[in-house]
Amino acid sequence: MSTRKSFFAYTVWDAYPAFLGIAHAVFLAFIFFDFHHLSWPVFIVLGLIYSISISWSINGTSHNFIHNPFFKWAWLNRAYSILLSVTDGFSQEFYHHVHLRHHVGNMDRIGENGTTIDPLSIYRRGKNGEPESVWTYTFCSYFRDDIGEVYTRLKEKHPEKARWIWREIGIMLAVYLACAIWDWRAFLVLVPFYYFGHCLSSLNGFYEHYKGDPDKPIAWGVSTYNKLYNWLWLYNGHHAEHHYRPKIHWSKMPSFRAQIRDEQARAGVRVIKWCHALGFMDNAPRAGAETVARASGE
């Protein structure tokens, strides 16, 4: 029996993100338990890396785990979901269903009911049909999560999955409480870096859609083809492609992009040169065919 069939649900390539998720947890444990042995300059640098790693995990490993769970066995996927919950500091099951709702709405504009389908839409709190400020979206999104609404909506059809939201939150809080009791100084010093990491994730999400076209499925997302970013973030740069076909595995994104490149150019899919978190450095309007090719480095 092959490794693929006996262990990984889709492809052996998922060993890469699975390992990165475990390495992320080990890194967090290291900076927590070694806090008193680190100089402040070193700790601050590691803390900022920790912040970036939260955004990286949410938009990379845990994001792809939502769309294509790595493992064949449900119990192993659940164990990995718990690991992500503890490391990222919020329920992976909750994120799973918020993110699926994000794909239902696809960063939609405010509708006749006065709100958006997508709870993460940059238009939900904007004015005059425009996206809200990147500043408020970045620094306030963390406090806008409505766990109760997601739980209530989910429990009607999937009560067991709904219960796992609270179970994962309970496990996460128990681990964090134990850490705070073990070393409250290290715990408190890491809190601002934890919050900043979630802010970086929101910043990333903002520019994954800013100046995209909510009315064209192929142009819902904004893409970047920076090679280092895509390799580290599991091809999250191919965001227009991902929203167009969200079930395509991360390893297949470049080949899928090659198939629809001409269609994307005709639709004016926006492409930026920078990674999404640095999208504010790219002020070009929505891309046309010529701009798409130039921004792609082709």
N, C-alpha and C positions, 0 to 999 in steps of 0.2 A: 504494500500500500504506500502511495507516495506521501511525502510530507504535506503537500498541499491538501490532499483529501483527508488526512488524519489529524491535521492541526489547524491550518488556516482555512477560512471559509471561502476565500476568493483566490488569493495568490500568495506565494511565498514572499513576494515583495512587501507584504504587510508586516514582515519581521522588522523592517526598518522603523515604521512609526511605533510599533509595539515596543521595541527596544527604547526608542526615544522617550516614550511616556514613562517607562520605568526609570530611565536615566534622569528625567526631570524630577521624579520623586526623591531619588538618591541625592541629587544636588540640593534640593530644599532641605532635606534632613541634615546634610553636611553643614550648610550655613547656619542652621538653627543650633545644632549640638556643638559646633566649633566656634560659636559666637565669641566666647570669652578668650579665645586664642587668636583672634584676628584683630589686626590694627583697624582703627576707624576708616582710614582711606581704602584699605582692602575690602572691609565689610561694605562700605558704600558702593564700591564698584560691583561687588557680588550682589548686593541688594538691587541695583539697577538691572543687572543681568537677570535676576529673579523676576523683576517686573516685566521685562521683555519676554521672559520665558512663559509667563502666564498668557500674554497675548498670542505668543507662538503656539502654545498648546491649544487654546480655545479655537484659533483659526486654522490650526494644522492638524495635530493628532486627534484631539477630541472631536473636531469638526468632521474629519473623514470617518471616524469611528461611528458617528451618527448615520452616515449614508451607507457605509459598507462595514458592518461590524467585522473585526479582524478574525475571530476564531469560530471554529465549527460548533463548539459546545456553548449552550446558553449560559451555563454556570460560570464558564471562564469569561465570557463577555460581561456578565454581571460583576464578577470580581474586578475586571479591568475598569468597568464603569465606576465602581467604588473608589478604586485607586485614583482615577481622574478627578472624582469629586473631592477627595481629600487634598490632592495636589493643587488643583485650580481654585478650591475654596468655594464651590457651589455645586449643587446636585447636577450630575451629568444627565440624569433622567429628565430633570426639569429643562436643562439646556436642549436636550433632544427634541422636546415637544415645542418649545419656543422657536427653535430653529426650523422645524417642519412648518410651523405657522408662517415663518419668514418666507419660506418658499411658496406657500399658498398665495401670499400677498405680493411677494416680489417687490418690496420697497414701493408699494402703491401710494398714490395720492389720497387725500381725504375724500371719502365718498359721501353719499347723501345722508348717511347715518351720523355724520359729523366726526368720524374717525377713520382709521385705516384697518385693513385686515391684518397686515403685517405689524406686530407689536414693536418691531425694531425699525420701522420706516423712518427715514430722515424727514419725511413730510408730515408726520403725525403731529408734531408740535410747531411746525413752521407757520408762517403767515403769508396770506395772499398766494397760496399755491406754491410757495418756495420752500426749500429745505430749511430747517432750523439752523441756528448758528452751530458751527463745528465745535465751539467752546462749550456750549451747554450740552450738546449731544455727547461730547467726550467725557465731561466731568460729572454729568448728572445721570447718565444712563444706568449706572450701577444701582442707583436708588429707586429706579422705576420698575424693577422686576416685580411682577404680580404673581407670586407663587400660588396664592389662593385661587385666582382665576384659572390658572393652568390646571391645578388639581381638580377643581370643580368640573371643568370642561372634559378632562380626561377620564374621571372616575365613572362617568355614565357608560362609556363603551369599554374602557380598559381599567377596571378598578385595581387590579394587581399592579399595573404600571404606575398608576396614580399613587399607590401606597409606597412605591419605591422612591418617589420624590422625597417623602418625609423620612423614610428609612435612611437614605443617603445623607440627607441633611443632619439627621440624628447622629450617624456615624462620624460625619465630618466634625460636628460640634463636640462630640465626645473626644475625638483625637485632639482637637484644638484646645479643649479645656485641660486635657492631660498635659499638653505642651506648656500651657500657661502656668500650671501648677509646678511643673518640672523646672521651668526657667521663665518667669514672667518678664524679665528684662529683655531677653532675646525675642520673646513673643511680641511684646509691645513695639519694639524697634522694627520688627518686620511688617507690622500692620500698614504703615504708610506705603511701603513698597508693594504690598498686596493690592491696596486700593489703586495705586498708580498703574499696576499691571492691568487691572480691569479697565481703567481709563484708556490705556494704550490699545486694548482690544476694541473698545468703542470707536476710537480714532481710526483704527484699521477698517472697521465696518462702515464708517462714514464714507471714506474714499473708495470703498469697494463699489459704491453706487452713485456717488456725487457726479452729476452731469451725465449719468446714464439716462436711458429713455424708458420710463415706467410703462409706456404704451407699446413697446416692441419687445416681445419675448427674447429675441436674439440679442437685444441691447440692454437688457435689464441690469446687467453688471458692467463693471469697468475692469478692464484687464491690464496687466503688466507682464512683460515677458523677461524681466530681469532673471537671469539664470540662477544666481545664488539664492535670491529670495524664493524662487519656485522650488528649488531643491530642498531648502531648509523648511519651507512652509508647505511642503507636499503639494505643489502646484496650485496653491491658493491664488496665485497671480492670474491664473486662467479663470477669472471670476465670471466674465460674461459667458464663457463656455459652460461653466458649472451651473449657472442659473438656467441656462438653456436646456441642459440635460443633467440634472443633479445626481442621477444614479450612476453616471459614468465614473469608474474607478479613477483615483488620482493619478495612477501610473499611465492611464490612457489619455490624459488631457492633451498632451502635445499632438498626438496623432489625430484626435478629434478636431482640434483647432485647425490642423492642416486640411481636413475635409471641408470645413465650413468657412475658410478664410475669405473666399470671394463673396460669399453671402454676407459675412460680417461687414466687409468693406462697403457693400452696397447699402447696408442698413445704417452705416455710420456709427459702428460700435466704438465707444471711446476707449483709447489705449493711452496709458501714461508710461513714462520712462522709469519712474521711481517705484519702489515698493509702496504698497497702499498706505502705510503709516506716514509716508513722506509725500502723500498726494497733494498736500498744500503747496508743494514746490512746483507743481505742474499746473499752469493757468490757461492752458489751451482750451478752446471751445470743444464741443462734442466733435469727435473725429469724423472726417469723411474718408473716402477711399484712399486718397493720396496721403493724408495724415496718418492713417492706420499703418500703412506700409512704412512710412518714415519713422514713426514712433516704435515700430517693431524692430527697427534696425535692418530692414530689408531693402 
